[in-house]
Amino acid sequence: MILLAKAGLLEKLVADREAVIPVLIYTEAVIRGKDKGREDAYRIESLVKSGKITVQEPKKSTCIEIGNLFNLHGGERDVLALAKDMNIKSIICDDKKAINAGKVLGFKFTTALNITVAMCMKGKISKSEAEEIIDILDEFGWYSNKIIKKARQDLNV
């Protein structure tokens, strides 16, 4: 979510769909982000205040279960726990360990890069916007050069 906000894509993504995040993600992204003066924190906070993003607490028992099963902690654990609690079928995640755990739990997932390419292909953003967003994701994300290269190639299909 932070990557999507940094890239200026989060607002477009939540414009026509519901989004929910755990309290811990809100705390990490908004409260701590604002303390550090990060612009993306204010973008996320605005979307929460406008009701585009809902903040909810996962059940403690589900957090413990997910944490113990997959050795996950913090935001990644809480995203999976909240998705399980709310019977959400699809999550946005860029953390490989959480993605693998989510697959075991039966969740579909997507990444900020996949969202960027898909929005370009659907005409929701231009190719030049997508290229700029990929540059931002390359700078701030943890993507390998191979994955970034594939996303750039996918824009040229």
C-alpha positions in Angstrom: 0.0 0.0 0.0 2.8 2.4 0.8 4.4 1.7 -2.6 1.1 2.3 -4.3 0.7 5.6 -2.4 4.3 6.7 -3.2 3.6 6.0 -6.9 0.4 8.0 -6.9 -1.6 4.9 -7.8 -3.5 4.2 -4.6 -6.2 6.9 -5.2 -7.0 5.4 -8.6 -7.0 1.9 -7.3 -9.5 2.6 -4.5 -11.7 4.9 -6.6 -14.0 2.0 -7.7 -13.5 -0.7 -5.1 -13.5 -1.3 -1.4 -10.2 -1.5 0.5 -9.5 -2.6 4.0 -6.3 -2.5 6.0 -5.4 -3.7 9.5 -4.8 -1.2 12.3 -1.2 -2.2 12.4 -0.7 -1.3 8.7 -2.4 2.1 9.4 -0.1 2.7 12.3 3.0 1.8 10.3 2.0 3.6 7.1 0.2 6.7 8.5 1.2 7.4 12.1 4.9 6.5 11.8 5.0 7.8 8.2 3.7 11.2 9.3 6.2 11.3 12.1 8.9 10.9 9.4 7.2 13.5 7.1 6.4 11.1 4.4 4.0 12.4 1.8 2.5 9.0 1.2 1.3 8.8 4.8 -0.9 11.9 4.2 -2.3 10.4 1.0 -3.2 7.2 2.8 -4.7 9.1 5.8 -6.9 11.1 3.4 -8.2 8.0 1.8 -9.1 6.6 5.2 -10.8 9.8 6.3 -12.8 9.9 3.0 -14.0 6.3 3.6 -12.2 4.9 0.5 -10.0 2.7 2.9 -11.4 1.1 6.0 -9.2 0.3 9.0 -10.1 -2.8 11.0 -8.5 -5.0 13.7 -8.0 -8.7 12.9 -8.9 -11.2 15.6 -6.1 -11.8 18.0 -6.6 -15.6 17.7 -6.2 -15.4 13.9 -3.1 -13.3 14.2 -1.6 -15.9 16.6 -2.6 -18.7 14.3 -1.1 -17.0 11.2 2.0 -16.0 13.1 2.7 -19.5 14.4 1.9 -21.3 11.1 4.1 -19.1 8.9 6.5 -17.3 11.3 5.0 -14.0 10.1 4.9 -10.9 12.3 3.5 -7.3 12.1 1.7 -6.0 9.1 2.1 -9.0 6.9 0.6 -11.3 9.5 -2.2 -8.9 10.2 -3.1 -8.5 6.5 -3.4 -12.3 6.2 -5.3 -12.6 9.5 -7.8 -9.8 8.5 -8.3 -11.3 5.1 -9.1 -14.7 6.7 -11.4 -13.1 9.3 -13.3 -11.2 6.6 -13.3 -14.0 4.1 -11.5 -11.7 1.6 -10.3 -13.6 -1.5 -7.6 -11.3 -2.9 -4.8 -9.3 -1.3 -2.3 -6.8 -2.4 1.2 -7.7 -1.1 4.8 -7.2 -2.2 6.3 -9.4 0.6 7.4 -12.8 -0.8 7.1 -14.6 2.5 3.5 -13.3 3.0 2.6 -14.0 -0.6 3.7 -17.7 -0.2 1.7 -17.9 3.1 -1.3 -16.4 1.4 -1.1 -18.9 -1.4 -1.1 -21.8 1.2 -4.2 -20.2 2.8 -5.9 -20.0 -0.6 -5.7 -16.2 -1.2 -5.2 -14.7 -4.6 -2.6 -11.9 -4.5 -1.3 -9.1 -6.7 1.6 -6.7 -6.4 2.0 -3.0 -7.0 3.8 -3.9 -10.2 1.0 -6.1 -11.4 -1.6 -3.5 -10.6 0.4 -0.9 -12.6 0.6 -3.0 -15.7 -3.1 -4.1 -15.4 -4.3 -0.5 -15.0 -2.2 0.5 -18.1 -3.6 -2.3 -20.1 -7.2 -1.3 -19.1 -6.5 2.3 -20.1 -6.9 3.6 -16.6 -3.4 5.1 -16.8 -1.2 5.9 -19.8 1.9 4.0 -20.8 4.1 6.9 -19.8 2.4 7.1 -16.4 2.9 3.3 -16.0 6.6 3.7 -16.9 7.0 6.5 -14.3 5.3 4.4 -11.7 7.5 1.4 -12.4 10.5 3.7 -12.0 9.2 4.7 -8.5 8.5 1.1 -7.6 12.0 0.1 -8.8 13.5 2.8 -6.5 11.4 2.2 -3.4 10.4 -1.5 -3.7 12.2 -4.7 -3.2 11.7 -6.1 -6.7 14.5 -7.9 -8.5 15.8 -6.5 -11.8 14.2 -9.5 -13.6 10.7 -8.6 -12.3 11.1 -4.9 -13.1 12.3 -5.8 -16.6 9.3 -8.1 -17.1 6.9 -5.4 -16.0 8.4 -3.0 -18.5 8.2 -5.7 -21.3 4.5 -6.3 -20.4 3.8 -2.6 -21.1 5.0 -3.1 -24.6 2.8 -6.1 -25.5 
